[in-house]
Amino acid sequence: MVDAQHASPITIVTGASRGIGRAIAEALAGAGHRLVLVARSEDALRRLADDLRSRGADTHTVTADLRDEDAPATIVRATEQRFGAPTNVVSNAGTAPADKVENTTPAILRETFDLHVAAPLGFARACAPAMKKAGAGCLLHLASTAGLRGYPFTSAYTAAKHGMVGLSRALHAELGPAGIRVYAVCPGFVDSDITRAAAAAVAAKGKTTADQAFARMASQNRIGRMHLPHEVAATVAMLLRERPTGCVYELDRADPAFLD
Ligand SMILES: NC(=O)c1ccc[n+]([C@@H]2O[C@H](COP(=O)([O-])OP(=O)(O)OC[C@H]3O[C@@H](n4cnc5c(N)ncnc54)[C@H](OP(=O)(O)O)[C@@H]3O)[C@@H](O)[C@H]2O)c1
């Protein structure tokens, strides 16, 4: 008989089709989690699930657009049907619109908040009752140093990531006493499609090459180089395994640490 206390964790990973989310899925599969992989790209998710299954992982995929306000509850229901109530939700899905403020419309701002703030809140709403009953569970949000400091040409993204960090702090205060861990993980620039696309967009304006733009982003990191997806994933796996009591974890330092 499976002892529920010692059964492998059930973890939802959003934005699992590539980049940091894919690296998180790989790290957690290696640590024995049962995984629900979420993104819009069905083919990429299926390829990842096949790859992880061939390495012995138990996975399920859900294709969803997390800007849809019903998506988190639908994903949690699909998880319950396949595996049981989620142990952890890793809200990682994100886009990073980059433009000057004159081009940043209310629609772009709303869409960015839908993905980075409303979707994690939707998961918290859907998961809180079962997690409170269990006296355990974890909601982890892939935030950014853009949730802690300001960067130019990213007003919607920086505002949304500050919102994500604020949401994490509020949920930590509200749900922490019930035994639920809430984390905001804050890396600086990470080598992924987001940063490659941003470098290409800068290069398209003709003043620099994509390689130079990429190097300039890396130099803005306090660690002086790009973070790598598997390094972020290792931190996520550590937090879900060790369950420390802090909330906001900044990665872009020589010695990564909780800010609070
Ligand atoms: N790269 C960085 O420098 C950096 C730094 C700090 C924090 N972050 C954060 O880390 C997270 C992952 O970023 P990344 O660099 O790995 O980016 P990425 O390679 O572009 O991956 C983004 C992921 O999010 C998914 N996604 C995007 N919009 C979605 C939507 N509406 N509904 C569902 N899924 C959606 C994408 O899948 P589909 O396109 O298939 O939907 C993809 O799997 C983001 O929250 C980002 O803000 C990134």
The ligand as an SDF file (V2000), in Angstrom:
LIG
                    3D

 48 52  0  0  0  0  0  0  0  0999 V2000
   15.0510   34.3940  -19.1310 N   0  0  0  0  0  0  0  0  0  0  0  0
   15.2850   35.2630  -18.1760 C   0  0  0  0  0  0  0  0  0  0  0  0
   16.2270   36.0750  -18.2670 O   0  0  0  0  0  0  0  0  0  0  0  0
   14.4500   35.2770  -16.9370 C   0  0  0  0  0  0  0  0  0  0  0  0
   14.9480   35.9250  -15.8000 C   0  0  0  0  0  0  0  0  0  0  0  0
   14.1800   35.9680  -14.6420 C   0  0  0  0  0  0  0  0  0  0  0  0
   12.9330   35.3460  -14.6180 C   0  0  0  0  0  0  0  0  0  0  0  0
   12.4770   34.7300  -15.7510 N   0  0  0  0  0  0  0  0  0  0  0  0
   11.1440   34.1200  -15.6770 C   0  0  0  0  0  0  0  0  0  0  0  0
   11.2580   32.7320  -15.8470 O   0  0  0  0  0  0  0  0  0  0  0  0
   10.0690   32.2120  -16.4320 C   0  0  0  0  0  0  0  0  0  0  0  0
   10.4310   31.3170  -17.6090 C   0  0  0  0  0  0  0  0  0  0  0  0
   11.1050   32.1000  -18.5790 O   0  0  0  0  0  0  0  0  0  0  0  0
   12.0870   31.4780  -19.6880 P   0  0  0  0  0  0  0  0  0  0  0  0
   13.2620   32.3650  -19.7490 O   0  0  0  0  0  0  0  0  0  0  0  0
   12.2540   30.0280  -19.5000 O   0  0  0  0  0  0  0  0  0  0  0  0
   11.1940   31.7950  -20.9930 O   0  0  0  0  0  0  0  0  0  0  0  0
   10.8640   30.9260  -22.2970 P   0  0  0  0  0  0  0  0  0  0  0  0
   12.0220   30.0700  -22.6610 O   0  0  0  0  0  0  0  0  0  0  0  0
   10.3410   31.8880  -23.2800 O   0  0  0  0  0  0  0  0  0  0  0  0
    9.6890   29.9750  -21.7690 O   0  0  0  0  0  0  0  0  0  0  0  0
    8.4540   30.5270  -21.3880 C   0  0  0  0  0  0  0  0  0  0  0  0
    7.4880   29.3910  -21.0930 C   0  0  0  0  0  0  0  0  0  0  0  0
    6.2210   29.9450  -20.6960 O   0  0  0  0  0  0  0  0  0  0  0  0
    5.1970   29.3830  -21.5120 C   0  0  0  0  0  0  0  0  0  0  0  0
    4.1350   30.3700  -21.7200 N   0  0  0  0  0  0  0  0  0  0  0  0
    4.2680   31.6410  -22.1900 C   0  0  0  0  0  0  0  0  0  0  0  0
    3.0760   32.2380  -22.2730 N   0  0  0  0  0  0  0  0  0  0  0  0
    2.1620   31.3300  -21.8290 C   0  0  0  0  0  0  0  0  0  0  0  0
    0.7450   31.3470  -21.6870 C   0  0  0  0  0  0  0  0  0  0  0  0
    0.0040   32.4310  -22.0140 N   0  0  0  0  0  0  0  0  0  0  0  0
    0.1290   30.2380  -21.2050 N   0  0  0  0  0  0  0  0  0  0  0  0
    0.8400   29.1380  -20.8740 C   0  0  0  0  0  0  0  0  0  0  0  0
    2.1770   29.0730  -21.0060 N   0  0  0  0  0  0  0  0  0  0  0  0
    2.8310   30.1410  -21.4680 C   0  0  0  0  0  0  0  0  0  0  0  0
    5.9070   29.0110  -22.8220 C   0  0  0  0  0  0  0  0  0  0  0  0
    5.2630   27.9560  -23.4820 O   0  0  0  0  0  0  0  0  0  0  0  0
    4.2940   28.1420  -24.7550 P   0  0  0  0  0  0  0  0  0  0  0  0
    4.8580   29.2360  -25.5960 O   0  0  0  0  0  0  0  0  0  0  0  0
    4.3150   26.7930  -25.3660 O   0  0  0  0  0  0  0  0  0  0  0  0
    2.9690   28.4780  -24.1590 O   0  0  0  0  0  0  0  0  0  0  0  0
    7.2400   28.5060  -22.2930 C   0  0  0  0  0  0  0  0  0  0  0  0
    7.1310   27.1580  -21.8790 O   0  0  0  0  0  0  0  0  0  0  0  0
    9.2140   33.4280  -16.8170 C   0  0  0  0  0  0  0  0  0  0  0  0
    8.2260   33.6540  -15.8250 O   0  0  0  0  0  0  0  0  0  0  0  0
   10.2190   34.5610  -16.8090 C   0  0  0  0  0  0  0  0  0  0  0  0
    9.6190   35.7970  -16.5380 O   0  0  0  0  0  0  0  0  0  0  0  0
   13.2050   34.6620  -16.8940 C   0  0  0  0  0  0  0  0  0  0  0  0
  1  2  1  0
  2  3  2  0
  2  4  1  0
  4  5  1  0
  4 48  2  0
  5  6  2  0
  6  7  1  0
  7  8  2  0
  8  9  1  0
  8 48  1  0
  9 10  1  0
  9 46  1  0
 10 11  1  0
 11 12  1  0
 11 44  1  0
 12 13  1  0
 13 14  1  0
 14 15  2  0
 14 16  1  0
 14 17  1  0
 17 18  1  0
 18 19  2  0
 18 20  1  0
 18 21  1  0
 21 22  1  0
 22 23  1  0
 23 24  1  0
 23 42  1  0
 24 25  1  0
 25 26  1  0
 25 36  1  0
 26 27  1  0
 26 35  1  0
 27 28  2  0
 28 29  1  0
 29 30  1  0
 29 35  2  0
 30 31  1  0
 30 32  2  0
 32 33  1  0
 33 34  2  0
 34 35  1  0
 36 37  1  0
 36 42  1  0
 37 38  1  0
 38 39  2  0
 38 40  1  0
 38 41  1  0
 42 43  1  0
 44 45  1  0
 44 46  1  0
 46 47  1  0
M  CHG  2   8   1  16  -1
M  END
$$$$
